[in-house]
Amino acid sequence: MAESLLLKWGTLKGWNLETDKSKAAAKRYFADPTSPSAMMQHDTESQKQALCDLIDAINGEVRNDWSGEVMTKDEAKKYVHEYR
């Protein structure tokens, strides 16, 4: 199975990570408190940066859970930074 990320409400909703690089970025994201609900998650600036690093690190697709569309890495990072 290929690596993938699922984004919703401007944050991380789901993932499949396989490489040390992507797992390290995810570990940085989860270093700050997170909510079990993507809807209730309010990412800190460091979490947004870690999520963008994770987007860059994965070798696979990033999908918007609302629309189902696959986003480019640049579109995904813009979505993370500009949501809300």
Secondary structure as the mmCIF struct_conf table of DSSP 4:
data_model
#
loop_
_struct_conf.conf_type_id
_struct_conf.id
_struct_conf.beg_label_comp_id
_struct_conf.beg_label_asym_id
_struct_conf.beg_label_seq_id
_struct_conf.end_label_comp_id
_struct_conf.end_label_asym_id
_struct_conf.end_label_seq_id
STRN STRN1 GLU A 3 LYS A 8
TURN_TY1_P TURN_TY1_P1 TRP A 9 GLY A 10
STRN STRN2 THR A 11 ASN A 16
BEND BEND1 THR A 19 THR A 19
HELX_RH_AL_P HELX_RH_AL_P1 ASP A 20 TYR A 29
TURN_TY1_P TURN_TY1_P2 PHE A 30 ALA A 31
BEND BEND2 ASP A 32 ASP A 32
BEND BEND3 PRO A 36 SER A 37
HELX_RH_3T_P HELX_RH_3T_P1 ALA A 38 MET A 40
HELX_RH_AL_P HELX_RH_AL_P2 GLU A 45 ALA A 57
BEND BEND4 ASN A 59 ASN A 59
STRN STRN3 GLY A 60 ASN A 64
TURN_TY1_P TURN_TY1_P3 ASP A 65 SER A 67
STRN STRN4 VAL A 70 MET A 71
HELX_RH_AL_P HELX_RH_AL_P3 LYS A 73 GLU A 82
#
